[in-house]
Amino acid sequence: MTIKPLADNVVIKATAAEETTKSGIVLTSASKEKPQIAEVVAVGPGGMVDGKEVAMTVKPGDKVIAAKYAGTDIKIDNEEYTVLHLSDILAIVE
């Protein structure tokens, strides 16, 4: 199944969460934070959103930093994705 976002929506897939801290402490699954770096899976066409022209500035394959609690989490074919607005993407990681 493929996901085709509409308007200024973007589908991202989170990268793996950190298993240990920088000092070497192993984290339990309950104490892990939601990762903020993700890979763009699909991008909507942009266009007119709320009366403003939106040009999509990310493309599939880009690594991005998203707002911590932004978007809607979905699960398709045992894979977890987040659908969010382009404005919830804070930066592209190069």
C-alpha positions as CSV (number, residue, x, y, z in Angstrom):
1,M,0.0,0.0,0.0
2,T,1.3,3.5,-0.8
3,I,0.6,6.7,0.9
4,K,-0.2,9.8,-1.2
5,P,-0.4,12.9,1.0
6,L,-2.7,15.8,0.0
7,A,-2.1,19.6,0.0
8,D,0.9,20.6,2.1
9,N,1.2,17.3,4.0
10,V,4.3,15.2,4.3
11,V,4.7,11.6,5.3
12,I,7.9,10.8,7.3
13,K,9.3,7.7,8.8
14,A,11.3,8.1,12.1
15,T,14.9,6.9,12.3
16,A,15.7,4.4,15.0
17,A,15.6,5.7,18.5
18,E,18.8,5.9,20.6
19,E,19.3,2.7,22.6
20,T,22.0,4.2,24.9
21,T,22.9,7.7,26.1
22,K,26.2,9.3,25.2
23,S,27.6,8.3,28.6
24,G,26.7,4.6,27.9
25,I,23.5,4.2,29.9
26,V,21.1,1.7,28.3
27,L,17.6,3.2,27.9
28,T,14.4,1.2,28.5
29,S,11.7,1.5,25.9
30,A,9.6,3.6,28.3
31,S,12.3,6.2,28.7
32,K,13.2,6.6,25.0
33,E,12.1,9.9,23.5
34,K,10.3,10.1,20.1
35,P,13.1,10.7,17.6
36,Q,13.0,14.0,15.8
37,I,15.1,13.1,12.8
38,A,13.1,11.3,10.1
39,E,13.2,10.4,6.4
40,V,10.7,11.9,4.1
41,V,8.7,9.1,2.4
42,A,6.1,11.1,0.4
43,V,5.2,14.7,-0.2
44,G,1.9,16.3,-1.2
45,P,1.6,18.6,-4.2
46,G,1.5,21.9,-2.2
47,G,-0.7,24.5,-3.9
48,M,-3.1,26.8,-2.2
49,V,-3.5,26.2,1.5
50,D,-5.6,28.7,3.6
51,G,-5.4,31.2,0.8
52,K,-1.6,31.1,0.5
53,E,0.6,29.5,-2.1
54,V,2.7,26.7,-0.6
55,A,5.7,25.4,-2.5
56,M,7.0,22.1,-1.2
57,T,10.7,22.4,-0.1
58,V,11.3,18.8,0.8
59,K,11.4,15.7,-1.4
60,P,11.3,11.9,-0.7
61,G,14.6,10.7,0.7
62,D,15.4,13.9,2.5
63,K,16.4,13.6,6.2
64,V,14.5,16.2,8.2
65,I,14.0,17.4,11.8
66,A,10.3,17.6,12.7
67,A,8.7,19.3,15.7
68,K,8.6,16.9,18.6
69,Y,4.9,16.2,19.0
70,A,3.7,17.3,15.5
71,G,1.6,15.2,13.1
72,T,-0.5,12.1,13.3
73,D,1.1,8.7,13.8
74,I,-0.2,5.9,11.5
75,K,0.7,2.3,11.0
76,I,0.5,0.7,7.6
77,D,1.8,-2.8,6.8
78,N,3.5,-3.0,10.2
79,E,5.4,0.2,9.5
80,E,5.0,3.3,11.5
81,Y,4.7,6.7,9.8
82,T,3.8,10.3,10.8
83,V,1.8,12.6,8.6
84,L,2.4,16.3,9.2
85,H,2.2,19.7,7.6
86,L,5.2,21.1,5.9
87,S,5.3,23.9,8.5
88,D,6.0,21.2,11.2
89,I,9.3,20.4,9.5
90,L,12.0,22.5,11.2
91,A,15.1,21.7,9.1
92,I,16.6,19.5,6.5
93,V,19.7,17.5,7.7
94,E,22.5,17.5,5.1
